[in-house]
Amino acid sequence: MSFELPTFEQKKSLHSLLLTMEQEVEARKGDADEWGESRPYFERKFQQGDRNIRLLGTKHSPNLIDIEKDVAVYRETDPEILLHEGNDIRVVFQNVFPGMTEDEIRELDPVVIAKNQEQIFLAWQAWKDGKTVQSWDIPFSEQVKMVAHRHTPEAIAGFVVSIALSKLYQDNIQPSQESMEDLLPRVLSQKDRDDLASAGIDLSFASLERAAQKYLKTSFTSLAERFSDEKLRKEDNGFFHRYFDPAYPGETNAVLKDMNVIRDQHAIDVMEEAKSKYKNVLAVAGGSHVRTWGPAVAELYKDQDRQMSEGSGAVFEALEDNPKKIAERENRHEKDQVSAQEIADRLKTS
């Protein structure tokens, strides 16, 4: 999403077609509101001969009604393989349901699985259905290690505490040392945290508390006191977002921005491999990733003999479309590709 990373060499032409952060933010303006009520709020389809891929953009929600809509898309697609965001599903099982057998996890109440949001729920459902399930992502601890040389340990802790607090608030859980230490294993095992600590990246609660004081200018005690007031709770939740969203400037935001560069490049590599093995692929990700991937996936599935969308060789499909929206989105998509190609050309000559 950003090409200002000399250490992350662009090894593939498809990588160079990924939208920059600035292009992705611009593309957000034309799609349904990422925080709106419509869900799934957009999707994209691409086809080359007998090979199809469907990209589903989501907003990461534990809401059962929202998840039911995602499952409906999964059922309709009936993919051979589901590519999902986050850790591999079996790693998730080990971290979130320690000590449980696969049979026990298979029989869990869907409400319990839904608490972990739609990415895990869809992966769990596809796994139960006997589908091939694979993460398109890079393990979080590896992401941190890969960008650590570009950021201070404090900025990394600041990013982690801001996104973790946002997760707690989304689940309506009061922030505390106990709730934070219950949440972290879902992303980072104790071994991962120990490995990071040995590399100088301290993600203990004490470190996260210090980071909250430095970057968020608050403490867990203060946040807990404000939590019972709905108005203050909503204010705090919105405030956290400004410290991890890569669209905002800042030390902590830059951590995720750099992570997303390597994550999106890796995702394209995973999709390229999946295309070689499977005819019908469903990839699920947060909306910004799906937008960023658009031009690269369009190129991957480009069919010169069958132009499926003017100028891109791809089928673009959004829920609740009308002719005006279709025309606007096709025009925007074409502009995105032209802009991305210009960046790719500059990279080749730089």
KAHU-V528874 format. One record per residue. N is the residue number from 1. PHI is phi as a letter, one per 40 degrees, with the letter a starting at -180 (* if undefined). PSI is psi in radians with two decimals (999 if undefined). BURIAL is # if it has 24 or more other ideal C-beta (glycine too) atoms within 12 Angstrom, else .. Layout:
N,PHI,PSI,BURIAL  N,PHI,PSI,BURIAL
This chain:
1,*,-0.35,#  2,b,2.47,#  3,b,0.22,#  4,c,0.81,.  5,b,1.51,#  6,c,-0.45,.  7,c,-0.31,.  8,c,1.35,#  9,c,2.36,.  10,c,1.80,#  11,c,-0.30,.  12,b,2.57,.  13,c,-0.57,.  14,c,-0.64,#  15,d,-0.67,#  16,c,-0.23,#  17,c,-0.13,#  18,c,2.44,#  19,c,2.57,#  20,c,2.92,#  21,d,-0.73,#  22,c,-0.70,#  23,c,-0.69,#  24,c,-0.71,#  25,c,-0.72,#  26,c,-0.68,.  27,c,-0.49,#  28,d,-0.57,#  29,c,-0.46,.  30,c,-0.23,#  31,c,2.91,#  32,d,2.59,#  33,d,2.22,.  34,d,-0.47,#  35,b,0.30,.  36,c,-2.97,.  37,c,-0.45,.  38,c,2.22,.  39,a,2.30,#  40,c,2.42,#  41,c,-0.27,#  42,a,2.80,#  43,a,2.81,#  44,b,2.49,#  45,b,2.44,#  46,b,2.56,#  47,a,2.45,#  48,b,1.87,#  49,g,-2.13,.  50,c,0.21,.  51,b,2.23,#  52,b,2.56,#  53,b,2.43,#  54,b,2.19,#  55,b,2.16,#  56,b,2.03,#  57,c,2.23,#  58,b,3.07,#  59,b,0.27,#  60,f,1.54,#  61,b,2.47,#  62,c,0.06,#  63,c,2.22,.  64,c,-0.66,.  65,c,-0.74,.  66,c,-0.78,#  67,c,-0.62,#  68,c,-0.65,.  69,c,-0.68,#  70,c,-0.73,#  71,c,-0.62,#  72,c,-0.70,.  73,c,-0.74,#  74,c,-0.81,#  75,c,-0.74,.  76,c,-0.70,.  77,c,-0.66,#  78,f,1.03,.  79,c,2.75,#  80,c,-0.55,#  81,b,2.43,#  82,b,2.14,#  83,b,2.20,#  84,b,2.87,#  85,c,2.69,#  86,g,-2.98,#  87,c,2.74,#  88,d,2.47,#  89,d,-0.59,#  90,c,-0.54,.  91,c,-0.71,#  92,d,-0.79,#  93,d,-0.78,#  94,c,-0.67,.  95,c,-0.70,#  96,c,-0.56,#  97,b,1.06,#  98,c,2.40,.  99,g,-0.12,.  100,c,2.51,.  101,c,2.87,.  102,c,-0.64,.  103,c,-0.69,.  104,c,-0.72,.  105,c,-0.65,#  106,c,-0.55,.  107,c,0.09,.  108,c,2.62,#  109,c,2.26,.  110,d,-0.52,.  111,c,-0.63,.  112,c,-0.76,.  113,c,-0.67,#  114,c,-0.46,#  115,c,-0.35,#  116,c,0.22,#  117,g,3.03,#  118,c,-0.51,#  119,c,-0.84,#  120,c,-0.66,#  121,c,-0.82,#  122,c,-0.69,#  123,c,-0.73,#  124,c,-0.76,#  125,c,-0.78,#  126,c,-0.68,#  127,c,-0.76,#  128,c,-0.57,#  129,c,-0.04,.  130,g,0.26,.  131,c,2.83,#  132,c,2.23,.  133,b,2.24,#  134,a,2.47,#  135,c,2.38,#  136,c,-0.06,#  137,c,3.09,#  138,b,2.38,#  139,d,2.43,#  140,d,-0.73,#  141,c,-0.63,#  142,c,-0.66,#  143,d,-0.82,#  144,d,-0.81,#  145,c,-0.65,#  146,c,-0.43,#  147,b,-0.03,#  148,d,-0.58,#  149,c,-0.22,.  150,c,-0.09,#  151,a,2.69,#  152,c,2.66,.  153,d,-0.59,#  154,c,-0.69,#  155,c,-0.66,#  156,c,-0.76,#  157,c,-0.64,#  158,c,-0.71,#  159,c,-0.82,#  160,c,-0.78,#  161,c,-0.60,#  162,c,-0.73,#  163,c,-0.55,#  164,c,-0.73,#  165,c,-0.71,#  166,c,-0.69,#  167,c,-0.77,#  168,d,-0.77,#  169,c,-0.64,#  170,c,-0.61,#  171,c,0.11,#  172,f,0.74,.  173,b,2.23,#  174,c,2.33,#  175,c,2.37,#  176,a,2.98,.  177,c,-0.71,#  178,c,-0.83,.  179,c,-0.60,#  180,c,-0.74,#  181,c,-0.33,.  182,c,-0.56,.  183,c,-0.76,#  184,d,-0.69,#  185,c,-0.31,#  186,c,-0.37,#  187,b,-0.75,#  188,b,2.10,#  189,c,2.90,#  190,c,-0.63,.  191,c,-0.75,.  192,d,-0.78,#  193,c,-0.65,#  194,c,-0.72,.  195,c,-0.75,.  196,c,-0.67,#  197,c,-0.67,.  198,c,-0.37,.  199,c,0.13,.  200,g,0.18,.  201,b,1.78,#  202,c,2.00,#  203,b,0.53,#  204,c,2.89,#  205,c,-0.69,#  206,d,-0.70,.  207,c,-0.72,#  208,c,-0.63,#  209,c,-0.78,#  210,c,-0.69,.  211,c,-0.67,#  212,c,-0.70,#  213,c,-0.66,.  214,c,-0.84,#  215,c,-0.72,#  216,c,-0.18,#  217,f,0.70,.  218,a,3.10,#  219,b,2.86,#  220,c,-0.59,#  221,c,-0.80,.  222,c,-0.74,.  223,c,-0.71,#  224,c,-0.64,#  225,c,-0.61,.  226,c,-0.26,#  227,c,-0.59,#  228,c,-0.30,.  229,c,1.97,.  230,d,-0.74,.  231,c,-0.83,.  232,c,-0.64,.  233,c,-0.75,#  234,c,-0.67,.  235,c,-0.79,.  236,c,-0.73,#  237,c,-0.76,#  238,c,-0.59,.  239,c,-0.72,#  240,d,-0.71,#  241,d,-0.59,#  242,c,-0.18,#  243,b,-0.02,#  244,b,-0.34,#  245,c,2.13,#  246,c,-0.18,#  247,c,-0.29,#  248,c,2.63,.  249,c,2.75,.  250,i,2.75,.  251,c,-0.79,#  252,c,-0.65,#  253,c,-0.63,#  254,c,-0.45,#  255,c,-0.88,#  256,c,-0.60,#  257,d,-0.78,#  258,c,-0.68,#  259,d,-0.74,#  260,c,-0.48,#  261,c,-0.92,#  262,c,-0.55,#  263,c,-0.78,#  264,c,-0.66,#  265,c,-0.76,#  266,c,-0.68,#  267,c,-0.73,#  268,c,-0.69,#  269,c,-0.72,#  270,c,-0.72,#  271,c,-0.63,#  272,c,-0.74,#  273,c,-0.73,.  274,c,-0.65,#  275,c,-0.62,#  276,c,-0.32,.  277,b,-0.47,.  278,b,2.52,#  279,c,-0.50,.  280,b,1.91,#  281,b,2.41,#  282,b,2.13,#  283,b,2.19,#  284,b,2.34,#  285,a,2.87,#  286,d,2.61,#  287,d,-0.66,#  288,c,-0.59,#  289,c,-0.80,#  290,c,-0.72,#  291,c,-0.78,#  292,c,-0.67,#  293,c,-0.43,#  294,d,-1.09,#  295,c,-0.62,#  296,c,-0.73,#  297,c,-0.61,#  298,d,-0.71,#  299,c,-0.70,#  300,c,-0.64,#  301,b,0.31,#  302,c,2.32,#  303,b,1.81,.  304,c,-0.50,.  305,c,-0.23,.  306,a,1.56,.  307,c,1.91,.  308,c,-0.19,#  309,a,2.28,#  310,d,2.09,.  311,g,-0.11,.  312,b,-0.31,#  313,g,0.50,#  314,b,2.65,#  315,c,2.22,#  316,b,2.25,#  317,b,2.22,#  318,b,2.55,#  319,c,2.58,#  320,f,0.65,.  321,c,2.73,.  322,b,2.91,.  323,d,-0.68,.  324,c,-0.77,.  325,c,-0.71,.  326,d,-0.82,.  327,c,-0.75,.  328,c,-0.73,.  329,c,-0.64,#  330,c,-0.70,#  331,c,-0.74,.  332,c,-0.71,#  333,c,-0.72,#  334,c,-0.73,#  335,c,-0.68,.  336,d,-0.76,#  337,c,-0.73,#  338,c,-0.80,.  339,c,-0.75,#  340,c,-0.67,#  341,c,-0.65,#  342,c,-0.72,.  343,c,-0.75,#  344,c,-0.72,#  345,c,-0.70,.  346,c,-0.66,.  347,c,-0.67,#  348,c,-0.51,.  349,b,-0.06,.  350,c,999,.
